[in-house]
Amino acid sequence: MDIVDCILADHDRQRRMFAALDEAKDDPEALGKIFAKLKNFLEAHAEAEEKFFYPTLLKKGKGALDSDSAEETTEDAIDDHNKIAIAAEEAMRHKPGSEKWWHWVDQCNCNNSSHMSEEERQGLTDFRRTVPLKTRVELAIQYLAFESAHEDEYEREVKDPETYIENHEAA
């Protein structure tokens, strides 16, 4: 399994957890528990990508499909991660199942769905084309270890996309 496989598996899990919220719509207690777990998972997933996937993409990527460069792909992804986290945090401020809660959960889901689609089309394609399999497998181990260490609680800090790119291109 390489890091691309790990990210795709995470995306599948995220889609299923958002779908579970729809199924639990009449159970506020379950909604709160599922969303709290999903929020944590989204945060740890984003941080793992930012630690292990995007720095390598910046060094080796060229841009794929409708992205002109690895920098463009990365900037969009960091911005998306921020938007997802902000919407999730807003949802946590409201009673699970309430109209305001659903508004923010839906916003989080829309932001996340858009991000995953773009990442799968651009970043993951670029990564498969430019990063050797041996490196992708090594990164997968680090990625999975990070997520495993933070599976119960993690809070990612919002990042400035341009500063992130500057810091990781210079490294």
N, C-alpha and C positions, 0 to 999 in steps of 0.2 A: 504494500500500500504506500502510495506517495502522498505528498501534501495536497495535491490536487484532489485525490480521492477523499482525503480527510475533509476538505472544504465542501466537496459535493455531498458527502454524508451529513455534515452539519446543516447544510441547506435543506436537505430532505427532512431532517429532524425539526428544523424551524418551521417548515411548511406544515408538518403534522401537528406541532404544538399550537400553531395559530388555528388550525382546523379543530383541534380539541376544544378550544375556547368556544367556538360556535356550537359544538355539541353539548357543552356544559352551560349554555346560556341561562338556564333556569336555576342554577346552583351558585349563588354568589360566593360561598365558601370555596368551592372547587375552582371557580374562576380566579379568585385571589391567589390560591396556591399554584395553579398552573401558570398564571402570568408571572408571578414572582420567580418561579423556576425558569421560565422562558426569558425574562429580563436578564437574569444572571447569565444564562447561557449565551444570549446575544452579546453581552458585555465581554465575557471571557473569549468568545469566538472572535470578536472584532480585535481585541488586544492580541490574541494569538496570531491573527493575520498580520497585524501591524508589527509584531516582533519577528516573525519568521517568513512570511510570504512576500509582503510588499518591499522590504529592503532588498531582497534578492531580485525581485522584478525590476526595481529601479536600476540595479547594476547590469542585468543581463537582458531585460526586455527591450522590445523595439516598437511596441504598439501592435495591436491585432484588430482585424476587421474594421469596425467603425471608430477606432481610437488611433490617433496619430502618433502617440508615444506612450511609453511606460509611465512617464511623469504625469501625463493627462489622466491615465487610468488610475494612478495612485491618488492624485489630488481628488478626483471624483469619489473614490472609495472612502477616503478619510472623511470627507464632507458628508457622505452618506452615513458612515458610522456615527458621526455626531448627531445627525438628524434622527436616526433610529433611537439613539440613547436619550435624546431630549424628549421625544414622544413617549418612550417607555417610562421615563421619570415622571412626566406629567400624568400618565395613567395611574401611577402609584399614589398620586395625591388625591385620588377620588375613590369612592366606594365601588368595589367590584360589581359590575352589572349595571351601574348607573349610566345614564345617558352620557355624561361627561367622560366617564371611564371608557365606555365603548368608543367615543369619539377619538380619544387618544390611542387606544389599542388599535383601532382601524388605521389611524395615521401611521402608527408604528409598523403595522402590517404592510401598508402601501409603500412606505419608505423602504422597508426591508425587501419586499418583493421586487421592487424596481432595482435595488442594489444587487440582489442576487442574479437577476437576469443580465444586467450589465457586466457584472464580475465574471459570470460563466462564459459570456460571449467574448469579452475582451481579455481580462487579466488571466483567466485560466488557460485560454487558448494561447496567449502570448507565452505563458510559463511553460506549457507543454512543448512549444516549438523552440524555445531558447535555453531552457535549463535542463541539463543532463539528468537522466533518471536517477543516477546514484545520488546526486545532490537533492533531488526531490524526495527520495526515501529518507535521507539523513534529516532533512527539514521536517518530515512527517513525524519522526520520533520526538523531536523537540516540541513540535506543535502539540502533539497528543499529551506529552508529559506536562506541558503548561496547562492545557485544558483540564487534565485530570487533577492537577494540584488546585484548581480553582473551580471545581464543579459545583461546590455548595454556595460559594459567595464570592463575587467579584464586582468591583465597580471601576469601570474604565473612565479615565479623565478625558474630557473633550480636548481635541488637539487642533491646532491651526494647521491646515493642510500644507501651506507653503513652507512653514517652519519644519514640519515633519520631513518634507522632501529635501530641504536644504540639509538637515541633520543627517539624513540617511544617504544622500549622494556623496557627502563629504567623508562618510565613514569608510 
